[in-house]
Amino acid sequence: MLSVPDMAIIGVLALIFFGPDQLPRVAKRVGHVVRDVQNTSQAFIRELERSADEYEPPEHPQKESEEPAARSDV
């Protein structure tokens, strides 16, 4: 997570790099990209959860434990 001073430095650099005229357009475009990435990742997670809910593991027949025969040392 970025701290307040980090965000201030990034803001000043963006203002210098893009200028006051283009900065709102650039910020809007960045917002759209971030929203698209979030929507895509949420859709991916939902699909993974849906697939996991539908998955039924194959049933393996339970092996009956064979108990060793009692030794008779008579």
PASE-454301 format. One record per atom (N, C-alpha, C): residue number from 1; chain; atom name; x, y, z. Coordinates in steps of 0.1 Angstrom, whole numbers, plus 2048, in hexadecimal, padded with zeros to 3 digits. Atoms other than C-alpha are relative to their C-alpha. Layout:
<atoms>
+-----+--------+-------+-----+-----+-----+
! num ! cadena ! atomo !   x !   y !   z !
+-----+--------+-------+-----+-----+-----+
! NUM !      A !    CA !   X !   Y !   Z !
...
+-----+--------+-------+-----+-----+-----+
</atoms>
This chain:
<atoms>
+-----+--------+-------+-----+-----+-----+
! num ! cadena ! atomo !   x !   y !   z !
+-----+--------+-------+-----+-----+-----+
!   1 !      A !     N ! 808 ! 7F4 ! 800 !
!   1 !      A !    CA ! 800 ! 800 ! 800 !
!   1 !      A !     C ! 809 ! 80C ! 800 !
!   2 !      A !     N ! 7F9 ! 7F4 ! 800 !
!   2 !      A !    CA ! 80C ! 822 ! 7F8 !
!   2 !      A !     C ! 7FD ! 80A ! 80B !
!   3 !      A !     N ! 803 ! 7F6 ! 7F5 !
!   3 !      A !    CA ! 810 ! 83C ! 813 !
!   3 !      A !     C ! 7FD ! 80D ! 7FA !
!   4 !      A !     N ! 805 ! 7F2 ! 805 !
!   4 !      A !    CA ! 804 ! 860 ! 810 !
!   4 !      A !     C ! 80C ! 807 ! 7F9 !
!   5 !      A !     N ! 7F5 ! 7F9 ! 807 !
!   5 !      A !    CA ! 827 ! 86E ! 808 !
!   5 !      A !     C ! 803 ! 7F9 ! 7F2 !
!   6 !      A !     N ! 7FD ! 807 ! 80D !
!   6 !      A !    CA ! 82C ! 853 ! 7ED !
!   6 !      A !     C ! 7F6 ! 804 ! 7F5 !
!   7 !      A !     N ! 80A ! 7FC ! 809 !
!   7 !      A !    CA ! 80B ! 85C ! 7DD !
!   7 !      A !     C ! 802 ! 80F ! 7FC !
!   8 !      A !     N ! 7FD ! 7F2 ! 804 !
!   8 !      A !    CA ! 814 ! 881 ! 7DE !
!   8 !      A !     C ! 80B ! 801 ! 7F6 !
!   9 !      A !     N ! 7F4 ! 7FF ! 809 !
!   9 !      A !    CA ! 835 ! 87B ! 7CD !
!   9 !      A !     C ! 7FB ! 7FB ! 7F2 !
!  10 !      A !     N ! 805 ! 805 ! 80D !
!  10 !      A !    CA ! 823 ! 866 ! 7B2 !
!  10 !      A !     C ! 7F7 ! 80A ! 7F9 !
!  11 !      A !     N ! 809 ! 7F6 ! 806 !
!  11 !      A !    CA ! 809 ! 881 ! 7AD !
!  11 !      A !     C ! 808 ! 80C ! 7FA !
!  12 !      A !     N ! 7F7 ! 7F5 ! 805 !
!  12 !      A !    CA ! 824 ! 89C ! 7A9 !
!  12 !      A !     C ! 807 ! 7FC ! 7F4 !
!  13 !      A !     N ! 7F9 ! 805 ! 80B !
!  13 !      A !    CA ! 837 ! 887 ! 791 !
!  13 !      A !     C ! 7F6 ! 7FF ! 7F4 !
!  14 !      A !     N ! 80A ! 801 ! 80A !
!  14 !      A !    CA ! 817 ! 880 ! 77D !
!  14 !      A !     C ! 7FD ! 80E ! 7FA !
!  15 !      A !     N ! 803 ! 7F2 ! 804 !
!  15 !      A !    CA ! 80F ! 8A5 ! 77C !
!  15 !      A !     C ! 80B ! 806 ! 7F7 !
!  16 !      A !     N ! 7F5 ! 7FB ! 808 !
!  16 !      A !    CA ! 832 ! 8AD ! 76F !
!  16 !      A !     C ! 801 ! 7F9 ! 7F3 !
!  17 !      A !     N ! 7FE ! 808 ! 80C !
!  17 !      A !    CA ! 833 ! 891 ! 756 !
!  17 !      A !     C ! 7F4 ! 802 ! 7F6 !
!  18 !      A !     N ! 80C ! 7FF ! 809 !
!  18 !      A !    CA ! 80F ! 894 ! 748 !
!  18 !      A !     C ! 7FB ! 80E ! 7FE !
!  19 !      A !     N ! 805 ! 7F3 ! 801 !
!  19 !      A !    CA ! 808 ! 8B8 ! 74F !
!  19 !      A !     C ! 7F2 ! 801 ! 805 !
!  20 !      A !     N ! 80D ! 7FE ! 7FA !
!  20 !      A !    CA ! 7E8 ! 8C7 ! 75D !
!  20 !      A !     C ! 7F5 ! 7FE ! 7F7 !
!  21 !      A !     N ! 80B ! 802 ! 80A !
!  21 !      A !    CA ! 7D5 ! 8C4 ! 73D !
!  21 !      A !     C ! 7FC ! 7F1 ! 7FE !
!  22 !      A !     N ! 803 ! 80E ! 803 !
!  22 !      A !    CA ! 7D9 ! 89F ! 737 !
!  22 !      A !     C ! 7FF ! 7F7 ! 80D !
!  23 !      A !     N ! 801 ! 808 ! 7F3 !
!  23 !      A !    CA ! 7DA ! 893 ! 75C !
!  23 !      A !     C ! 7F2 ! 7FB ! 803 !
!  24 !      A !     N ! 80E ! 806 ! 7FD !
!  24 !      A !    CA ! 7B4 ! 890 ! 760 !
!  24 !      A !     C ! 7FD ! 7F4 ! 7F6 !
!  25 !      A !     N ! 802 ! 80B ! 809 !
!  25 !      A !    CA ! 7B3 ! 87B ! 740 !
!  25 !      A !     C ! 807 ! 7F3 ! 803 !
!  26 !      A !     N ! 7F8 ! 80B ! 7FC !
!  26 !      A !    CA ! 7CF ! 865 ! 74B !
!  26 !      A !     C ! 7FB ! 7F9 ! 80C !
!  27 !      A !     N ! 805 ! 806 ! 7F4 !
!  27 !      A !    CA ! 7C0 ! 860 ! 76D !
!  27 !      A !     C ! 7F3 ! 7F9 ! 7FE !
!  28 !      A !     N ! 80D ! 807 ! 804 !
!  28 !      A !    CA ! 79E ! 857 ! 75E !
!  28 !      A !     C ! 804 ! 7F3 ! 7F9 !
!  29 !      A !     N ! 7FC ! 80D ! 807 !
!  29 !      A !    CA ! 7B0 ! 83D ! 747 !
!  29 !      A !     C ! 805 ! 7F6 ! 80A !
!  30 !      A !     N ! 7FA ! 809 ! 7F6 !
!  30 !      A !    CA ! 7C3 ! 82F ! 764 !
!  30 !      A !     C ! 7F5 ! 7FA ! 809 !
!  31 !      A !     N ! 80C ! 805 ! 7F8 !
!  31 !      A !    CA ! 7A2 ! 82C ! 778 !
!  31 !      A !     C ! 7F9 ! 7F5 ! 7F8 !
!  32 !      A !     N ! 807 ! 80A ! 808 !
!  32 !      A !    CA ! 792 ! 819 ! 75B !
!  32 !      A !     C ! 808 ! 7F3 ! 7FF !
!  33 !      A !     N ! 7F7 ! 80C ! 801 !
!  33 !      A !    CA ! 7B0 ! 801 ! 758 !
!  33 !      A !     C ! 7FF ! 7F9 ! 80D !
!  34 !      A !     N ! 800 ! 807 ! 7F3 !
!  34 !      A !    CA ! 7B0 ! 7FA ! 77E !
!  34 !      A !     C ! 7F3 ! 7F9 ! 802 !
!  35 !      A !     N ! 80E ! 807 ! 7FF !
!  35 !      A !    CA ! 78A ! 7F3 ! 77D !
!  35 !      A !     C ! 7FF ! 7F4 ! 7F7 !
!  36 !      A !     N ! 801 ! 80B ! 809 !
!  36 !      A !    CA ! 78E ! 7DC ! 75F !
!  36 !      A !     C ! 808 ! 7F4 ! 806 !
!  37 !      A !     N ! 7F8 ! 80A ! 7FA !
!  37 !      A !    CA ! 7AA ! 7C9 ! 771 !
!  37 !      A !     C ! 7F9 ! 7FA ! 80C !
!  38 !      A !     N ! 807 ! 805 ! 7F4 !
!  38 !      A !    CA ! 795 ! 7C6 ! 791 !
!  38 !      A !     C ! 7F4 ! 7F7 ! 7FB !
!  39 !      A !     N ! 80C ! 808 ! 805 !
!  39 !      A !    CA ! 776 ! 7BA ! 77D !
!  39 !      A !     C ! 805 ! 7F2 ! 7FB !
!  40 !      A !     N ! 7FB ! 80C ! 806 !
!  40 !      A !    CA ! 78B ! 7A0 ! 76A !
!  40 !      A !     C ! 805 ! 7F7 ! 80B !
!  41 !      A !     N ! 7FB ! 809 ! 7F5 !
!  41 !      A !    CA ! 79C ! 793 ! 78A !
!  41 !      A !     C ! 7F4 ! 7FA ! 808 !
!  42 !      A !     N ! 80C ! 805 ! 7F8 !
!  42 !      A !    CA ! 77A ! 790 ! 79C !
!  42 !      A !     C ! 7F9 ! 7F6 ! 7F8 !
!  43 !      A !     N ! 806 ! 80A ! 809 !
!  43 !      A !    CA ! 76B ! 77E ! 77E !
!  43 !      A !     C ! 808 ! 7F3 ! 800 !
!  44 !      A !     N ! 7F7 ! 80C ! 800 !
!  44 !      A !    CA ! 789 ! 766 ! 77E !
!  44 !      A !     C ! 7FE ! 7F8 ! 80D !
!  45 !      A !     N ! 802 ! 807 ! 7F3 !
!  45 !      A !    CA ! 785 ! 75F ! 7A3 !
!  45 !      A !     C ! 7F2 ! 7FA ! 801 !
!  46 !      A !     N ! 80E ! 806 ! 800 !
!  46 !      A !    CA ! 75F ! 759 ! 79F !
!  46 !      A !     C ! 800 ! 7F4 ! 7F8 !
!  47 !      A !     N ! 800 ! 80C ! 809 !
!  47 !      A !    CA ! 766 ! 741 ! 783 !
!  47 !      A !     C ! 807 ! 7F4 ! 807 !
!  48 !      A !     N ! 7F8 ! 80B ! 7F9 !
!  48 !      A !    CA ! 780 ! 72E ! 798 !
!  48 !      A !     C ! 7F7 ! 7FA ! 80B !
!  49 !      A !     N ! 809 ! 805 ! 7F5 !
!  49 !      A !    CA ! 767 ! 72C ! 7B5 !
!  49 !      A !     C ! 7F5 ! 7F8 ! 7FB !
!  50 !      A !     N ! 80B ! 808 ! 806 !
!  50 !      A !    CA ! 74B ! 720 ! 79E !
!  50 !      A !     C ! 805 ! 7F2 ! 7FC !
!  51 !      A !     N ! 7FA ! 80D ! 804 !
!  51 !      A !    CA ! 762 ! 705 ! 790 !
!  51 !      A !     C ! 803 ! 7F7 ! 80C !
!  52 !      A !     N ! 7FD ! 808 ! 7F4 !
!  52 !      A !    CA ! 76D ! 6FA ! 7B2 !
!  52 !      A !     C ! 7F3 ! 7FB ! 806 !
!  53 !      A !     N ! 80D ! 805 ! 7FB !
!  53 !      A !    CA ! 748 ! 6F8 ! 7BD !
!  53 !      A !     C ! 7FB ! 7F4 ! 7F8 !
!  54 !      A !     N ! 805 ! 80B ! 809 !
!  54 !      A !    CA ! 740 ! 6E2 ! 79F !
!  54 !      A !     C ! 808 ! 7F4 ! 800 !
!  55 !      A !     N ! 7F7 ! 80C ! 800 !
!  55 !      A !    CA ! 75D ! 6CB ! 7A3 !
!  55 !      A !     C ! 7FD ! 7F6 ! 80A !
!  56 !      A !     N ! 802 ! 80B ! 7F7 !
!  56 !      A !    CA ! 756 ! 6AA ! 7B2 !
!  56 !      A !     C ! 80C ! 7F6 ! 7FF !
!  57 !      A !     N ! 7F4 ! 809 ! 802 !
!  57 !      A !    CA ! 775 ! 696 ! 7BA !
!  57 !      A !     C ! 7FB ! 7F1 ! 7FE !
!  58 !      A !     N ! 804 ! 80E ! 802 !
!  58 !      A !    CA ! 773 ! 672 ! 7AE !
!  58 !      A !     C ! 801 ! 7F8 ! 80D !
!  59 !      A !     N ! 801 ! 808 ! 7F4 !
!  59 !      A !    CA ! 769 ! 659 ! 7C8 !
!  59 !      A !     C ! 809 ! 7F4 ! 7FE !
!  60 !      A !     N ! 7F7 ! 80C ! 800 !
!  60 !      A !    CA ! 784 ! 63F ! 7CF !
!  60 !      A !     C ! 7FA ! 7F6 ! 809 !
!  61 !      A !     N ! 806 ! 80B ! 7F7 !
!  61 !      A !    CA ! 778 ! 61E ! 7DC !
!  61 !      A !     C ! 809 ! 7FF ! 80D !
!  62 !      A !     N ! 7F9 ! 801 ! 7F4 !
!  62 !      A !    CA ! 782 ! 61B ! 800 !
!  62 !      A !     C ! 806 ! 7F2 ! 801 !
!  63 !      A !     N ! 7FA ! 80D ! 7FE !
!  63 !      A !    CA ! 79B ! 5FF ! 806 !
!  63 !      A !     C ! 7FD ! 7FC ! 80E !
!  64 !      A !     N ! 803 ! 805 ! 7F3 !
!  64 !      A !    CA ! 790 ! 5EA ! 822 !
!  64 !      A !     C ! 80D ! 7FC ! 806 !
!  65 !      A !     N ! 7F3 ! 803 ! 7FA !
!  65 !      A !    CA ! 7AC ! 5E8 ! 83A !
!  65 !      A !     C ! 800 ! 7F1 ! 804 !
!  66 !      A !     N ! 7FF ! 80E ! 7FD !
!  66 !      A !    CA ! 7B8 ! 5C5 ! 83C !
!  66 !      A !     C ! 808 ! 7FF ! 80E !
!  67 !      A !     N ! 7F9 ! 802 ! 7F3 !
!  67 !      A !    CA ! 7C0 ! 5BC ! 860 !
!  67 !      A !     C ! 808 ! 7F3 ! 7FF !
!  68 !      A !     N ! 7F8 ! 80C ! 801 !
!  68 !      A !    CA ! 7DC ! 5A4 ! 863 !
!  68 !      A !     C ! 7FA ! 7F5 ! 809 !
!  69 !      A !     N ! 806 ! 80B ! 7F9 !
!  69 !      A !    CA ! 7D1 ! 582 ! 86E !
!  69 !      A !     C ! 808 ! 7FE ! 80E !
!  70 !      A !     N ! 7FA ! 802 ! 7F3 !
!  70 !      A !    CA ! 7D7 ! 57B ! 893 !
!  70 !      A !     C ! 80A ! 7F4 ! 800 !
!  71 !      A !     N ! 7F6 ! 80B ! 7FF !
!  71 !      A !    CA ! 7F6 ! 566 ! 898 !
!  71 !      A !     C ! 7FD ! 7F7 ! 80B !
!  72 !      A !     N ! 803 ! 80A ! 7F5 !
!  72 !      A !    CA ! 7F1 ! 547 ! 8AB !
!  72 !      A !     C ! 80D ! 7F8 ! 803 !
!  73 !      A !     N ! 7F3 ! 806 ! 7FC !
!  73 !      A !    CA ! 812 ! 53D ! 8BC !
!  73 !      A !     C ! 7FD ! 7F6 ! 80B !
!  74 !      A !     N ! 803 ! 80A ! 7F6 !
!  74 !      A !    CA ! 805 ! 51F ! 8CD !
!  74 !      A !     C ! 808 ! 7F4 ! 7FE !
+-----+--------+-------+-----+-----+-----+
</atoms>
